[in-house]
Amino acid sequence: MNLAAWAERNGVARVSAWATTQRVVVDKVVTEVGAALGGHRRRFLTLLGDPAVT
């Protein structure tokens, strides 16, 4: 099993389930795997730059 598959099954499912119990609407799920040291998270940076994301 690779890290991306593990994160998809465990992390995303757990956070999505929590959001549902808190009545938080999840419009889009974005996942990225890797070290956070370089600041090169393309998908995350796209979300930060999107004025529609609150």
PADO-150158 format. One record per residue (C-alpha): x, y, z; residue in one letter. Coordinates in steps of 0.05 Angstrom, whole numbers. Layout:
<r><east>X</east><north>Y</north><up>Z</up><res>a</res></r>
...
This chain:
<r><east>0</east><north>0</north><up>0</up><res>m</res></r>
<r><east>27</east><north>68</north><up>-17</up><res>n</res></r>
<r><east>21</east><north>131</north><up>25</up><res>l</res></r>
<r><east>-29</east><north>164</north><up>-21</up><res>a</res></r>
<r><east>-76</east><north>105</north><up>-17</up><res>a</res></r>
<r><east>-70</east><north>102</north><up>59</up><res>w</res></r>
<r><east>-84</east><north>177</north><up>66</up><res>a</res></r>
<r><east>-144</east><north>171</north><up>20</up><res>e</res></r>
<r><east>-174</east><north>114</north><up>59</up><res>r</res></r>
<r><east>-158</east><north>138</north><up>130</up><res>n</res></r>
<r><east>-149</east><north>213</north><up>132</up><res>g</res></r>
<r><east>-200</east><north>236</north><up>80</up><res>v</res></r>
<r><east>-255</east><north>188</north><up>104</up><res>a</res></r>
<r><east>-245</east><north>208</north><up>177</up><res>r</res></r>
<r><east>-246</east><north>282</north><up>165</up><res>v</res></r>
<r><east>-305</east><north>277</north><up>118</up><res>s</res></r>
<r><east>-344</east><north>237</north><up>170</up><res>a</res></r>
<r><east>-328</east><north>289</north><up>223</up><res>w</res></r>
<r><east>-350</east><north>345</north><up>177</up><res>a</res></r>
<r><east>-416</east><north>310</north><up>166</up><res>t</res></r>
<r><east>-429</east><north>303</north><up>241</up><res>t</res></r>
<r><east>-415</east><north>377</north><up>249</up><res>q</res></r>
<r><east>-462</east><north>395</north><up>192</up><res>r</res></r>
<r><east>-404</east><north>425</north><up>152</up><res>v</res></r>
<r><east>-417</east><north>422</north><up>77</up><res>v</res></r>
<r><east>-358</east><north>393</north><up>40</up><res>v</res></r>
<r><east>-359</east><north>417</north><up>-32</up><res>d</res></r>
<r><east>-292</east><north>390</north><up>-54</up><res>k</res></r>
<r><east>-238</east><north>345</north><up>-25</up><res>v</res></r>
<r><east>-166</east><north>358</north><up>-44</up><res>v</res></r>
<r><east>-110</east><north>311</north><up>-25</up><res>t</res></r>
<r><east>-35</east><north>317</north><up>-32</up><res>e</res></r>
<r><east>20</east><north>273</north><up>-3</up><res>v</res></r>
<r><east>91</east><north>295</north><up>10</up><res>g</res></r>
<r><east>136</east><north>335</north><up>55</up><res>a</res></r>
<r><east>111</east><north>404</north><up>72</up><res>a</res></r>
<r><east>179</east><north>435</north><up>76</up><res>l</res></r>
<r><east>185</east><north>463</north><up>5</up><res>g</res></r>
<r><east>119</east><north>501</north><up>2</up><res>g</res></r>
<r><east>104</east><north>471</north><up>-66</up><res>h</res></r>
<r><east>34</east><north>444</north><up>-54</up><res>r</res></r>
<r><east>1</east><north>461</north><up>-120</up><res>r</res></r>
<r><east>-69</east><north>440</north><up>-102</up><res>r</res></r>
<r><east>-67</east><north>472</north><up>-33</up><res>f</res></r>
<r><east>-39</east><north>537</north><up>-60</up><res>l</res></r>
<r><east>-94</east><north>538</north><up>-112</up><res>t</res></r>
<r><east>-146</east><north>534</north><up>-56</up><res>l</res></r>
<r><east>-112</east><north>590</north><up>-18</up><res>l</res></r>
<r><east>-115</east><north>634</north><up>-80</up><res>g</res></r>
<r><east>-188</east><north>620</north><up>-94</up><res>d</res></r>
<r><east>-232</east><north>677</north><up>-67</up><res>p</res></r>
<r><east>-293</east><north>631</north><up>-68</up><res>a</res></r>
<r><east>-262</east><north>585</north><up>-16</up><res>v</res></r>
<r><east>-281</east><north>605</north><up>55</up><res>t</res></r>
